[in-house]
Amino acid sequence: MTAYHPLLSDYEPVILPVDSVHTVARNLLAEYAATNIHDHNATVQAATALGTILRSLVAALDAERGERP
């Protein structure tokens, strides 16, 4: 069995303005909407991009509310 290594074990988000992250998130959703779920590489690429922007969006919203991300 291969040792497991978390994708983001020491994740420190870069806080960006909510409007900017929202625009990128909307664009990524549109870009990956037609991804072929049977194409493993395309699915992993979409999941990685969308997971990354989701973490950025949550960090931006937390910062806007004065919460620590």
N, C-alpha and C positions, 0 to 999 in steps of 0.2 A: 504494500500500500504506500502511496506517495504521501509525504508529509504535507499537511495543510498549512498554507500561509495565507492569512487574511489579505484581502485586496487592499484595505486601507487600515492597517494596524495603528498607525500614528497619524491619522488624518487631521490636519490643521487647515480648515477652510480659508480660502481667500474671500473676504467679504466684498462683494460688488453691489452696486445699486440695484434695488429690486426691479426697477423698470428695465435695466439692461439684461438681467438674468431672465426676466419674464419674456423678453423678446427672443432671446436665444432658445429658451425652452419651447416657445411656440414654433420657432423655425425647425428645431430638432423633431418635434412631434410630427410636423408636416413632412419632413424629410424621410422619417422612418415609418410613416403610416403604411406604406405599401411593401414593407419588408417581407420577404418570403420566409415564413416560419420554418420551412423545411431546409433552408440554407443556414447551416450551423454558423458559419463565419459571419454572415450578415446579421443573424440574430444576436450573436455575442457582441458585435460592434454596436448594434442598436441599444442593447441592454446596458452596455458600458457607458455610452454617451448619455442615455436618458438617466441612468443612475447618478452620473456625475453632475448633471444639470439639476437634478432633483435635490441633491445635497447642497448645491450652491444656492438654490432657491430657498430652501429651509434656513440656511445660514443667513441669507440676506433678510428674510422676514424676521428671524430672531433678532438680528442686529437692529432692524428698524423698530422693533418693540422694546429695545433696550435689554434684551435677554442675551445671555452668553451662549454662543453657538456650541 
